[in-house]
Amino acid sequence: MADLSMSSLAIGSDEVKDFICSSCKEQANADFYCNTCLKLYCGKCIQLHDKWFKKHSAYGRNDMNKWPVSKQVEEFLLKCEANKDDKIEMLCDDHSQLCCTKCAFNDHRYF
């Protein structure tokens, strides 16, 4: 998996850095993702990458659907709504609902 760095809004700044370049030391916004290297690159670093790795597939921000999901987003999506400390692990077929083990035991038992 790519080393996806995300940062929030810096204090006193209007800039939000959602994905940070994996290669350079400048903490630049990433504009490209290489599916072969599994790394993010800024506009400057992708030029060097493309010179060295001509057969790699790099996707720009217009193809972000091909970028991996960040770890923070993945963790958020897998959290149980009722039990915030638990991950979603099951699907209740009768209720068509995703749930954690606590919800499955408490709300989706059949007697």
All heavy atoms as an XYZ file, in Angstrom:
892
protein
N       0.840     -1.170      0.000
C       0.000      0.000      0.000
C       0.884      1.230      0.000
O       1.941      1.251      0.585
C      -0.911     -0.048      1.226
C      -1.818      1.159      1.406
S      -2.965      1.498      0.090
C      -4.256      0.362      0.437
N       0.427      2.266     -0.608
C       1.198      3.500     -0.680
C       1.271      4.168      0.681
O       0.394      4.022      1.504
C       0.535      4.459     -1.670
N       2.341      4.892      0.882
C       2.495      5.664      2.092
C       1.764      6.978      1.865
O       2.321      7.922      1.347
C       3.976      5.901      2.377
C       4.201      6.746      3.602
O       3.319      6.754      4.488
O       5.258      7.382      3.675
N       0.503      7.015      2.242
C      -0.323      8.177      1.971
C      -0.314      9.104      3.161
O      -0.806      8.767      4.220
C      -1.755      7.754      1.664
C      -1.889      6.835      0.464
C      -3.327      6.440      0.269
C      -1.368      7.521     -0.772
N       0.234     10.264      2.968
C       0.276     11.239      4.038
C      -0.825     12.248      3.817
O      -1.001     12.754      2.726
C       1.623     11.960      4.047
O       2.653     11.040      4.218
N      -1.546     12.509      4.881
C      -2.581     13.525      4.808
C      -2.315     14.527      5.912
O      -1.918     14.186      7.007
C      -3.964     12.909      5.006
C      -4.376     12.015      3.870
S      -6.061     11.490      4.008
C      -6.922     13.029      3.762
N      -2.549     15.785      5.622
C      -2.444     16.791      6.659
C      -3.679     17.664      6.611
O      -4.384     17.713      5.626
C      -1.187     17.629      6.471
O      -1.264     18.376      5.294
N      -3.931     18.345      7.676
C      -5.099     19.194      7.747
C      -4.715     20.633      7.471
O      -3.588     20.946      7.141
C      -5.762     19.053      9.115
O      -4.838     19.424     10.109
N      -5.659     21.507      7.665
C      -5.440     22.922      7.452
C      -4.418     23.448      8.446
O      -4.548     23.264      9.646
C      -6.773     23.659      7.633
C      -6.817     25.134      7.353
C      -6.518     25.373      5.881
C      -8.183     25.678      7.689
N      -3.380     24.070      7.933
C      -2.347     24.633      8.801
C      -2.892     25.891      9.482
O      -3.673     26.634      8.901
C      -1.108     24.971      7.982
N      -2.472     26.127     10.713
C      -2.942     27.285     11.459
C      -2.524     28.567     10.737
O      -1.375     28.748     10.383
C      -2.374     27.268     12.896
C      -2.899     26.041     13.635
C      -2.723     28.545     13.644
C      -2.270     25.810     14.985
N      -3.492     29.443     10.490
C      -3.214     30.701      9.825
C      -3.013     30.569      8.334
O      -2.519     31.470      7.687
N      -3.407     29.469      7.759
C      -3.197     29.233      6.337
C      -4.511     28.844      5.680
O      -5.389     28.284      6.313
C      -2.179     28.108      6.142
O      -2.122     27.738      4.788
N      -4.630     29.141      4.400
C      -5.806     28.746      3.638
C      -5.546     27.493      2.819
O      -6.410     27.018      2.118
C      -6.239     29.869      2.695
C      -6.777     31.063      3.457
O      -7.253     30.869      4.589
O      -6.732     32.175      2.916
N      -4.340     26.953      2.900
C      -3.969     25.797      2.099
C      -4.247     24.499      2.844
O      -3.936     24.362      4.015
C      -2.491     25.856      1.740
C      -2.062     24.712      0.850
C      -0.592     24.774      0.487
O       0.160     25.538      1.110
O      -0.205     24.036     -0.425
N      -4.859     23.570      2.143
C      -5.096     22.231      2.681
C      -4.291     21.261      1.835
O      -4.411     21.243      0.625
C      -6.593     21.853      2.618
C      -6.789     20.429      3.084
C      -7.411     22.812      3.450
N      -3.445     20.477      2.492
C      -2.664     19.471      1.777
C      -3.316     18.131      2.046
O      -3.247     17.609      3.155
C      -1.214     19.483      2.243
C      -0.486     20.753      1.869
C       0.969     20.689      2.229
C       1.658     21.955      1.769
N       3.077     21.931      2.044
N      -3.957     17.577      1.039
C      -4.653     16.316      1.228
C      -3.731     15.127      1.038
O      -3.740     14.203      1.827
C      -5.875     16.225      0.335
C      -5.593     16.505     -1.128
O      -4.459     16.899     -1.462
O      -6.501     16.337     -1.945
N      -2.898     15.148      0.017
C      -1.922     14.096     -0.227
C      -0.558     14.745     -0.408
O      -0.414     15.682     -1.165
C      -2.288     13.286     -1.482
C      -3.516     12.447     -1.320
C      -4.740     12.888     -1.777
C      -3.449     11.208     -0.708
C      -5.876     12.113     -1.628
C      -4.574     10.424     -0.549
C      -5.794     10.881     -1.009
N       0.446     14.221      0.278
C       1.789     14.783      0.259
C       2.700     13.905     -0.607
O       2.624     12.685     -0.565
C       2.375     14.850      1.696
C       1.427     15.559      2.645
C       3.757     15.507      1.703
C       1.154     16.991      2.324
N       3.585     14.536     -1.370
C       4.540     13.825     -2.221
C       5.369     12.853     -1.379
O       5.892     13.216     -0.331
C       5.441     14.826     -2.917
S       6.688     14.075     -3.984
N       5.482     11.622     -1.836
C       6.247     10.589     -1.135
C       7.742     10.741     -1.342
O       8.530     10.167     -0.602
C       5.852      9.199     -1.644
O       4.484      8.980     -1.524
N       8.137     11.508     -2.340
C       9.529     11.543     -2.757
C      10.309     12.764     -2.270
O      11.399     12.626     -1.736
C       9.593     11.475     -4.279
O      10.907     11.387     -4.720
N       9.766     13.948     -2.435
C      10.552     15.148     -2.132
C      10.459     15.539     -0.661
O       9.574     15.097      0.064
C      10.133     16.313     -3.026
S       8.564     17.070     -2.626
N      11.374     16.352     -0.257
C      11.456     16.792      1.140
C      10.685     18.089      1.378
O      10.675     18.613      2.466
C      12.926     17.009      1.533
C      13.816     15.834      1.268
C      13.471     14.657      2.156
C      14.462     13.533      1.931
N      13.871     12.250      1.872
N      10.063     18.635      0.353
C       9.407     19.935      0.438
C       7.972     19.862      0.961
O       7.308     20.882      1.064
C       9.408     20.604     -0.932
C      10.801     20.864     -1.467
C      10.799     21.384     -2.892
O       9.740     21.840     -3.365
O      11.860     21.323     -3.521
N       7.489     18.673      1.268
C       6.108     18.491      1.719
C       5.117     19.088      0.715
O       4.122     19.711      1.089
C       5.897     19.109      3.099
C       6.698     18.456      4.200
C       6.168     17.072      4.548
O       4.995     16.940      4.845
N       7.007     16.071      4.493
N       5.385     18.886     -0.568
C       4.535     19.420     -1.627
C       3.290     18.564     -1.798
O       3.289     17.370     -1.493
C       5.326     19.461     -2.940
N       2.224     19.198     -2.278
C       1.014     18.450     -2.597
C       1.312     17.442     -3.697
O       1.986     17.758     -4.672
C      -0.092     19.384     -3.096
C      -0.894     19.984     -1.980
O      -1.088     19.383     -0.936
N      -1.370     21.190     -2.207
N       0.797     16.253     -3.541
C       0.959     15.232     -4.578
C      -0.079     15.464     -5.665
O      -1.245     15.717     -5.374
C       0.795     13.847     -3.978
N       0.360     15.385     -6.898
C      -0.529     15.553     -8.039
C      -0.637     14.281     -8.866
O      -1.455     14.207     -9.775
C      -0.031     16.686     -8.938
C      -0.102     18.030     -8.234
O      -1.116     18.300     -7.566
O       0.867     18.809     -8.345
N       0.197     13.288     -8.542
C       0.221     12.042     -9.297
C       0.381     10.858     -8.356
O       1.007     10.972     -7.312
C       1.372     12.036    -10.311
C       1.263     13.128    -11.331
C       1.857     14.359    -11.112
C       0.556     12.925    -12.502
C       1.745     15.372    -12.038
C       0.442     13.933    -13.442
C       1.038     15.164    -13.207
N      -0.147      9.716     -8.780
C       0.008      8.459     -8.052
C       0.505      7.412     -9.033
O      -0.094      7.208    -10.089
C      -1.319      8.019     -7.435
C      -1.273      6.620     -6.877
C      -0.557      6.345     -5.730
C      -1.923      5.576     -7.523
C      -0.496      5.062     -5.222
C      -1.869      4.289     -7.022
C      -1.158      4.034     -5.871
O      -1.098      2.761     -5.378
N       1.616      6.746     -8.705
C       2.142      5.672     -9.543
C       1.610      4.350     -9.022
O       1.882      3.962     -7.887
C       3.664      5.666     -9.550
S       4.331      4.283    -10.519
N       0.890      3.653     -9.860
C       0.273      2.381     -9.492
C       1.308      1.267     -9.357
O       1.068      0.287     -8.669
C      -0.787      2.009    -10.528
C      -1.749      0.983    -10.012
O      -2.060      0.967     -8.826
N      -2.229      0.133    -10.891
N       2.462      1.416     -9.978
C       3.521      0.403     -9.890
C       4.370      0.620     -8.642
O       4.640     -0.315     -7.893
C       4.408      0.449    -11.145
O       3.578      0.357    -12.300
C       5.407     -0.695    -11.157
N       4.787      1.846     -8.392
C       5.601      2.177     -7.211
C       4.759      2.242     -5.939
O       5.299      2.130     -4.842
C       6.261      3.541     -7.387
S       7.466      3.645     -8.702
N       3.470      2.468     -6.099
C       2.551      2.681     -4.979
C       2.965      3.910     -4.174
O       2.938      3.911     -2.948
C       2.473      1.447     -4.080
C       2.047      0.146     -4.759
C       2.091     -0.996     -3.765
C       0.674      0.289     -5.380
N       3.332      4.975     -4.892
C       3.769      6.220     -4.256
C       3.105      7.416     -4.919
O       2.690      7.349     -6.072
C       5.281      6.379     -4.336
C       6.026      5.399     -3.468
C       7.482      5.732     -3.397
C       8.170      4.773     -2.439
N       9.563      5.112     -2.228
N       3.070      8.507     -4.154
C       2.529      9.776     -4.626
C       3.662     10.710     -5.005
O       4.712     10.704     -4.358
C       1.691     10.411     -3.510
C       0.462      9.622     -3.100
C       0.003     10.038     -1.727
C      -0.637      9.785     -4.113
N       3.443     11.543     -6.039
C       4.478     12.446     -6.521
C       3.901     13.821     -6.817
O       2.783     13.937     -7.319
C       5.117     11.906     -7.805
C       5.845     10.604     -7.603
C       5.253      9.395     -7.934
C       7.127     10.579     -7.071
C       5.916      8.192     -7.738
C       7.798      9.381     -6.873
C       7.185      8.196     -7.210
O       7.845      7.012     -7.012
N       4.694     14.856     -6.535
C       4.325     16.220     -6.932
C       4.690     16.397     -8.414
O       5.302     15.514     -9.023
C       5.055     17.242     -6.067
S       6.847     17.263     -6.258
N       4.332     17.528     -8.986
C       4.612     17.781    -10.401
C       6.089     17.757    -10.734
O       6.500     17.311    -11.804
N       6.926     18.210     -9.803
C       8.377     18.232    -10.021
C       8.958     16.815     -9.983
O       9.748     16.431    -10.846
C       9.005     19.115     -8.935
C      10.475     19.317     -9.036
C      10.896     20.326     -7.970
C      12.264     20.006     -7.422
N      12.646     20.907     -6.335
N       8.556     16.037     -8.998
C       9.124     14.691     -8.826
C       8.620     13.700     -9.876
O       9.328     12.749    -10.217
C       8.818     14.165     -7.427
S       9.697     15.051     -6.120
N       7.413     13.920    -10.403
C       6.889     12.980    -11.398
C       7.707     13.051    -12.687
O       7.836     12.045    -13.393
C       5.380     13.209    -11.672
C       4.772     12.010    -12.418
C       5.151     14.467    -12.476
C       4.686     10.747    -11.624
N       8.299     14.206    -12.971
C       9.122     14.329    -14.180
C      10.343     13.417    -14.100
O      10.657     12.711    -15.062
C       9.540     15.782    -14.383
C       8.378     16.683    -14.717
C       8.771     18.137    -14.812
O       9.947     18.498    -14.692
N       7.791     18.992    -15.027
N      11.014     13.408    -12.970
C      12.167     12.525    -12.778
C      11.720     11.067    -12.765
O      12.354     10.201    -13.366
C      12.897     12.877    -11.478
C      14.172     12.090    -11.194
C      15.188     12.282    -12.315
C      14.761     12.505     -9.865
N      10.619     10.797    -12.105
C      10.071      9.437    -12.059
C       9.800      8.916    -13.470
O      10.153      7.794    -13.808
C       8.783      9.426    -11.233
C       8.031      8.140    -11.310
N       7.083      7.890    -12.294
C       8.078      7.021    -10.539
C       6.597      6.678    -12.118
N       7.179      6.131    -11.060
N       9.174      9.753    -14.283
C       8.829      9.333    -15.648
C      10.065      9.106    -16.519
O      10.041      8.280    -17.434
C       7.902     10.354    -16.306
C       6.501     10.315    -15.717
O       6.180      9.364    -14.974
O       5.719     11.247    -15.995
N      11.156      9.807    -16.254
C      12.399      9.586    -16.998
C      12.999      8.225    -16.653
O      13.503      7.523    -17.520
C      13.420     10.687    -16.688
C      13.127     11.995    -17.356
C      14.208     13.010    -17.033
C      13.876     14.345    -17.657
N      14.876     15.378    -17.338
N      12.930      7.863    -15.369
C      13.531      6.613    -14.916
C      12.632      5.409    -15.158
O      13.119      4.318    -15.434
C      13.848      6.701    -13.421
C      15.071      7.508    -13.139
C      15.147      8.858    -12.991
C      16.399      7.029    -13.003
N      16.432      9.246    -12.750
C      17.228      8.145    -12.748
C      16.979      5.766    -13.058
C      18.600      8.026    -12.562
C      18.345      5.654    -12.853
C      19.137      6.776    -12.616
N      11.345      5.583    -15.034
C      10.406      4.466    -15.108
C       9.373      4.719    -16.205
O       8.222      5.060    -15.935
C       9.703      4.270    -13.760
C      10.648      4.109    -12.609
C      10.841      5.137    -11.697
C      11.351      2.925    -12.433
C      11.718      4.992    -10.625
C      12.231      2.766    -11.367
C      12.408      3.809    -10.465
N       9.768      4.513    -17.426
C       8.922      4.828    -18.577
C       7.681      3.940    -18.691
O       6.679      4.343    -19.247
C       9.740      4.754    -19.862
C      10.840      5.800    -19.916
C      11.550      5.794    -21.247
C      12.722      6.704    -21.309
N      12.509      8.088    -21.002
N       7.747      2.732    -18.162
C       6.626      1.799    -18.300
C       5.630      1.864    -17.135
O       4.642      1.157    -17.144
C       7.142      0.372    -18.446
C       7.903      0.157    -19.735
C       8.335     -1.272    -19.894
C       9.113     -1.442    -21.197
N       9.548     -2.816    -21.392
N       5.900      2.695    -16.140
C       4.985      2.812    -15.007
C       3.753      3.632    -15.386
O       3.812      4.489    -16.256
C       5.682      3.482    -13.829
C       6.661      2.598    -13.132
N       7.117      2.872    -11.869
C       7.272      1.446    -13.511
C       7.969      1.934    -11.502
N       8.091      1.064    -12.492
N       2.655      3.360    -14.723
C       1.405      4.090    -14.952
C       1.187      5.082    -13.820
O       0.949      4.689    -12.682
C       0.218      3.122    -14.998
O       0.366      2.216    -16.043
N       1.267      6.361    -14.140
C       1.021      7.403    -13.151
C      -0.318      8.057    -13.450
O      -0.623      8.370    -14.602
C       2.136      8.442    -13.175
N      -1.121      8.238    -12.414
C      -2.451      8.830    -12.562
C      -2.478     10.201    -11.909
O      -2.071     10.361    -10.768
C      -3.511      7.933    -11.928
C      -3.565      6.567    -12.540
C      -3.075      5.458    -11.860
C      -4.097      6.375    -13.804
C      -3.121      4.202    -12.431
C      -4.145      5.126    -14.381
C      -3.652      4.037    -13.688
O      -3.687      2.789    -14.255
N      -2.986     11.182    -12.650
C      -3.108     12.542    -12.128
C      -4.366     12.705    -11.289
O      -5.132     11.762    -11.080
N      -4.581     13.912    -10.826
C      -5.744     14.187     -9.979
C      -7.068     13.996    -10.722
O      -8.092     13.755    -10.087
C      -5.663     15.588     -9.397
C      -4.629     15.662     -8.287
C      -4.769     16.938     -7.483
N      -3.873     16.888     -6.345
C      -4.245     16.566     -5.117
N      -5.491     16.259     -4.876
N      -3.373     16.550     -4.137
N      -7.051     14.082    -12.039
C      -8.289     13.832    -12.789
C      -8.659     12.347    -12.783
O      -9.781     11.991    -13.125
C      -8.180     14.367    -14.215
C      -7.000     13.803    -14.970
O      -6.046     13.315    -14.366
N      -7.030     13.873    -16.279
N      -7.738     11.487    -12.368
C      -7.987     10.041    -12.252
C      -7.867      9.580    -10.795
O      -7.396      8.485    -10.518
C      -6.979      9.250    -13.102
C      -7.215      9.405    -14.583
O      -8.393      9.424    -14.995
O      -6.232      9.508    -15.324
N      -8.294     10.409     -9.851
C      -8.135     10.080     -8.431
C      -8.934      8.844     -8.021
O      -8.647      8.256     -6.990
C      -8.508     11.259     -7.543
C      -7.413     12.294     -7.490
S      -7.725     13.598     -6.305
C      -7.145     12.821     -4.800
N      -9.891      8.435     -8.852
C     -10.614      7.194     -8.550
C      -9.691      5.986     -8.641
O     -10.012      4.915     -8.129
C     -11.821      7.029     -9.467
C     -11.429      6.986    -10.935
O     -10.437      7.572    -11.340
N     -12.229      6.318    -11.733
N      -8.510      6.144     -9.228
C      -7.528      5.066     -9.316
C      -6.477      5.161     -8.210
O      -5.624      4.299     -8.087
C      -6.857      5.080    -10.686
C      -7.845      4.804    -11.807
C      -7.213      4.866    -13.161
C      -8.284      4.628    -14.215
N      -7.774      4.825    -15.549
N      -6.545      6.219     -7.404
C      -5.643      6.374     -6.258
C      -6.186      5.535     -5.117
O      -7.398      5.323     -5.002
C      -5.586      7.828     -5.816
C      -4.901      8.793     -6.728
C      -4.779      8.709     -8.076
C      -4.275     10.016     -6.364
N      -4.120      9.801     -8.565
C      -3.795     10.625     -7.531
C      -4.087     10.648     -5.149
C      -3.126     11.833     -7.530
C      -3.427     11.866     -5.136
C      -2.937     12.452     -6.318
N      -5.325      5.064     -4.222
C      -5.828      4.314     -3.068
C      -6.475      5.258     -2.057
O      -6.205      6.453     -2.038
C      -4.563      3.683     -2.477
C      -3.471      4.589     -2.902
C      -3.867      5.139     -4.244
N      -7.330      4.703     -1.241
C      -7.976      5.476     -0.187
C      -6.988      5.651      0.956
O      -6.273      4.717      1.316
C      -9.246      4.739      0.309
C      -9.886      5.471      1.461
C     -10.228      4.557     -0.823
N      -6.951      6.824      1.550
C      -6.039      7.048      2.671
C      -6.470      6.225      3.876
O      -7.621      5.840      4.006
C      -6.003      8.529      3.045
O      -7.200      8.883      3.684
N      -5.536      5.961      4.756
C      -5.793      5.150      5.950
C      -6.857      5.801      6.840
O      -7.719      5.117      7.381
C      -4.484      4.964      6.723
C      -4.560      3.900      7.767
C      -4.695      2.539      7.122
C      -4.598      1.443      8.146
N      -5.083      0.186      7.644
N      -6.828      7.132      6.970
C      -7.802      7.826      7.796
C      -9.217      7.660      7.244
O     -10.161      7.449      8.000
C      -7.480      9.324      7.914
C      -6.259      9.618      8.741
C      -4.996      9.696      7.889
O      -4.935      9.199      6.771
N      -3.964     10.316      8.426
N      -9.366      7.747      5.941
C     -10.687      7.590      5.318
C     -11.161      6.149      5.470
O     -12.317      5.896      5.798
C     -10.653      8.008      3.830
C     -11.955      7.659      3.133
C     -10.357      9.488      3.709
N     -10.260      5.203      5.264
C     -10.608      3.787      5.415
C     -11.087      3.494      6.831
O     -12.112      2.835      7.027
C      -9.401      2.912      5.077
C      -9.674      1.436      5.171
C      -8.455      0.596      4.851
O      -7.455      1.132      4.342
O      -8.509     -0.615      5.128
N     -10.362      3.996      7.834
C     -10.761      3.773      9.228
C     -12.110      4.407      9.536
O     -12.936      3.824     10.232
C      -9.687      4.304     10.172
C      -8.433      3.457     10.185
C      -7.303      4.062     10.996
O      -7.497      5.149     11.607
O      -6.223      3.464     11.007
N     -12.349      5.598      9.000
C     -13.629      6.270      9.206
C     -14.784      5.460      8.607
O     -15.828      5.290      9.233
C     -13.595      7.679      8.597
C     -14.926      8.356      8.597
C     -15.426      8.912      9.767
C     -15.679      8.440      7.436
C     -16.665      9.537      9.777
C     -16.923      9.058      7.442
C     -17.415      9.614      8.605
N     -14.585      4.953      7.409
C     -15.642      4.208      6.727
C     -15.942      2.869      7.387
O     -17.049      2.350      7.269
C     -15.267      3.980      5.257
C     -15.234      5.227      4.388
C     -14.696      4.888      3.007
C     -16.606      5.869      4.290
N     -14.970      2.301      8.088
C     -15.155      0.999      8.721
C     -15.627      1.084     10.173
O     -15.828      0.050     10.808
C     -13.855      0.194      8.653
C     -13.448     -0.264      7.262
C     -12.109     -0.976      7.304
C     -14.505     -1.158      6.648
N     -15.844      2.299     10.695
C     -16.304      2.443     12.076
C     -17.804      2.189     12.166
O     -18.582      2.629     11.321
C     -16.025      3.852     12.600
C     -14.651      4.018     13.135
C     -14.489      5.350     13.812
C     -13.065      5.494     14.286
N     -12.780      6.825     14.759
N     -18.193      1.514     13.221
C     -19.607      1.279     13.499
C     -20.236      2.598     13.944
O     -19.679      3.303     14.782
C     -19.751      0.216     14.582
S     -21.458     -0.062     15.080
N     -21.409      2.921     13.422
C     -22.074      4.170     13.797
C     -22.545      4.144     15.250
O     -22.507      5.157     15.942
C     -23.261      4.439     12.868
C     -22.838      4.846     11.486
C     -24.015      5.175     10.596
O     -25.053      5.635     11.115
O     -23.895      4.969      9.389
N     -23.001      2.997     15.727
C     -23.516      2.886     17.087
C     -22.396      2.747     18.117
O     -22.487      3.292     19.215
C     -24.469      1.700     17.191
N     -21.366      1.994     17.784
C     -20.240      1.746     18.690
C     -18.968      2.263     18.034
O     -18.272      1.536     17.336
C     -20.115      0.249     19.001
C     -21.364     -0.295     19.648
O     -21.695      0.054     20.754
N     -22.090     -1.136     18.914
N     -18.658      3.533     18.270
C     -17.575      4.234     17.563
C     -16.195      3.593     17.716
O     -15.335      3.778     16.877
C     -17.502      5.691     18.030
C     -18.766      6.478     17.801
C     -18.984      6.737     16.348
C     -20.210      7.603     16.151
N     -20.723      7.571     14.814
N     -15.986      2.824     18.773
C     -14.682      2.194     18.981
C     -14.553      0.849     18.264
O     -13.478      0.250     18.266
C     -14.415      1.990     20.478
C     -14.256      3.309     21.207
O     -13.834      4.290     20.562
O     -14.536      3.353     22.418
N     -15.620      0.384     17.653
C     -15.616     -0.934     17.004
C     -15.697     -0.809     15.491
O     -16.278      0.129     14.952
C     -16.799     -1.772     17.508
C     -16.683     -2.105     18.982
O     -15.549     -2.220     19.471
O     -17.730     -2.239     19.642
N     -15.090     -1.774     14.810
C     -15.122     -1.821     13.351
C     -16.318     -2.626     12.859
O     -16.754     -3.574     13.516
C     -13.851     -2.490     12.815
C     -12.640     -1.636     12.804
C     -11.508     -2.379     12.122
C     -10.404     -1.444     11.749
N      -9.348     -2.142     11.025
N     -16.791     -2.268     11.685
C     -17.841     -3.034     11.037
C     -17.238     -4.367     10.605
O     -16.193     -4.410      9.961
C     -18.400     -2.281      9.814
C     -19.123     -1.017     10.281
C     -19.301     -3.171      8.982
C     -19.530     -0.095      9.163
N     -17.897     -5.452     10.996
C     -17.370     -6.777     10.685
C     -18.407     -7.711     10.060
O     -18.047     -8.765      9.558
C     -16.823     -7.425     11.958
C     -15.663     -6.663     12.553
C     -15.103     -7.326     13.788
O     -15.156     -8.566     13.874
O     -14.614     -6.607     14.661
N     -19.679     -7.324     10.108
C     -20.728     -8.249      9.656
C     -21.798     -7.513      8.856
O     -21.922     -6.302      8.937
C     -21.397     -8.905     10.866
C     -20.458     -9.669     11.725
S     -21.344    -10.311     13.141
C     -20.042    -11.210     13.918
N     -22.560     -8.302      8.153
C     -23.728     -7.802      7.436
C     -24.928     -8.604      7.896
O     -24.940     -9.832      7.812
C     -23.554     -7.955      5.921
C     -24.805     -7.691      5.082
C     -25.199     -6.218      5.159
C     -24.592     -8.110      3.651
N     -25.937     -7.912      8.397
C     -27.181     -8.574      8.760
C     -28.026     -8.639      7.494
O     -28.469     -7.611      6.980
C     -27.902     -7.798      9.856
S     -29.522     -8.494     10.243
N     -28.237     -9.845      6.990
C     -29.007    -10.019      5.752
C     -30.469     -9.615      5.924
O     -31.076     -9.047      5.020
C     -28.922    -11.468      5.266
C     -27.554    -11.816      4.730
O     -26.888    -10.916      4.177
O     -27.135    -12.979      4.852
N     -31.027     -9.910      7.097
C     -32.441     -9.594      7.331
C     -32.697     -8.095      7.370
O     -33.750     -7.629      6.940
C     -32.925    -10.233      8.634
C     -33.003    -11.745      8.530
O     -33.041    -12.274      7.399
O     -32.996    -12.401      9.587
N     -31.761     -7.325      7.903
C     -31.929     -5.880      8.017
C     -31.132     -5.103      6.966
O     -31.201     -3.872      6.942
C     -31.510     -5.406      9.411
C     -32.342     -5.983     10.506
N     -31.847     -6.932     11.387
C     -33.633     -5.777     10.865
C     -32.790     -7.256     12.248
N     -33.886     -6.579     11.951
N     -30.360     -5.791      6.155
C     -29.483     -5.155      5.154
C     -28.653     -4.051      5.803
O     -28.587     -2.928      5.326
C     -30.297     -4.597      3.995
O     -30.971     -5.617      3.325
N     -28.021     -4.407      6.921
C     -27.290     -3.422      7.697
C     -25.900     -3.943      8.056
O     -25.752     -5.081      8.484
C     -28.061     -3.107      8.977
C     -27.455     -2.024      9.803
C     -28.311     -1.707     11.039
O     -29.374     -2.290     11.234
N     -27.840     -0.795     11.855
N     -24.901     -3.082      7.866
C     -23.546     -3.393      8.307
C     -23.461     -3.140      9.799
O     -24.031     -2.160     10.300
C     -22.532     -2.516      7.580
C     -22.423     -2.727      6.070
C     -21.567     -1.632      5.454
C     -21.858     -4.092      5.769
N     -22.765     -4.014     10.524
C     -22.702     -3.840     11.972
C     -21.433     -4.453     12.549
O     -20.786     -5.292     11.935
C     -23.932     -4.443     12.638
S     -24.232     -6.168     12.256
N     -21.118     -4.023     13.776
C     -19.999     -4.599     14.519
C     -20.527     -5.825     15.270
O     -21.721     -6.115     15.256
C     -19.414     -3.576     15.479
S     -20.490     -3.129     16.853
N     -19.641     -6.522     15.954
C     -20.074     -7.728     16.680
C     -21.023     -7.391     17.831
O     -21.937     -8.158     18.115
C     -18.863     -8.510     17.207
O     -18.028     -7.639     17.965
C     -18.052     -9.106     16.062
N     -20.829     -6.238     18.484
C     -21.739     -5.841     19.569
C     -23.147     -5.620     19.034
O     -24.125     -6.064     19.635
C     -21.237     -4.566     20.251
C     -20.031     -4.760     21.122
C     -19.593     -3.437     21.735
C     -18.277     -3.580     22.466
N     -17.750     -2.283     22.910
N     -23.256     -4.904     17.921
C     -24.575     -4.662     17.323
C     -25.205     -5.981     16.877
O     -26.406     -6.184     17.061
C     -24.470     -3.732     16.127
S     -24.133     -2.027     16.547
N     -24.406     -6.840     16.289
C     -24.925     -8.128     15.821
C     -25.483     -8.928     16.988
O     -26.562     -9.516     16.899
C     -23.827     -8.918     15.116
N     -24.786     -8.927     18.111
C     -25.227     -9.673     19.285
C     -26.454     -9.029     19.932
O     -27.414     -9.702     20.296
C     -24.087     -9.776     20.300
C     -24.444    -10.569     21.521
C     -24.517    -11.954     21.461
C     -24.734     -9.928     22.715
C     -24.862    -12.688     22.580
C     -25.074    -10.663     23.841
C     -25.142    -12.047     23.784
N     -26.429     -7.693     20.064
C     -27.509     -6.988     20.772
C     -28.755     -6.729     19.925
O     -29.867     -6.806     20.445
C     -27.008     -5.651     21.321
C     -25.971     -5.837     22.397
O     -26.011     -6.802     23.146
N     -25.039     -4.894     22.482
N     -28.578     -6.423     18.648
C     -29.706     -5.960     17.826
C     -30.126     -6.937     16.730
O     -31.182     -6.735     16.128
C     -29.361     -4.624     17.173
C     -29.001     -3.565     18.205
O     -29.532     -3.626     19.323
O     -28.186     -2.683     17.860
N     -29.334     -7.933     16.466
C     -29.632     -8.785     15.318
C     -29.654    -10.275     15.693
O     -29.343    -11.134     14.878
C     -28.601     -8.544     14.208
C     -28.591     -7.112     13.752
N     -29.479     -6.612     12.842
C     -27.794     -6.057     14.110
C     -29.239     -5.318     12.642
N     -28.235     -4.964     13.408
N     -30.059    -10.572     16.906
C     -30.182    -11.969     17.351
C     -31.555    -12.488     16.973
O     -32.528    -11.737     16.885
C     -29.994    -12.079     18.858
C     -28.618    -11.723     19.310
C     -28.429    -12.016     20.744
N     -29.411    -11.274     21.557
C     -29.481    -11.311     22.864
N     -28.651    -12.060     23.537
N     -30.367    -10.620     23.518
N     -31.635    -13.778     16.813
C     -32.906    -14.403     16.433
C     -33.241    -15.475     17.463
O     -32.477    -16.389     17.700
C     -32.791    -15.042     15.049
C     -32.333    -14.031     14.024
C     -31.019    -13.986     13.608
C     -33.224    -13.097     13.523
C     -30.583    -13.065     12.688
C     -32.797    -12.148     12.598
C     -31.480    -12.139     12.188
O     -31.067    -11.219     11.288
N     -34.407    -15.342     18.090
C     -34.871    -16.348     19.053
C     -36.275    -16.756     18.708
O     -37.088    -16.084     18.238
C     -34.850    -15.798     20.490
C     -33.461    -15.529     20.964
C     -32.995    -14.242     21.099
C     -32.604    -16.568     21.277
C     -31.731    -13.982     21.559
C     -31.329    -16.319     21.745
C     -30.892    -15.031     21.882
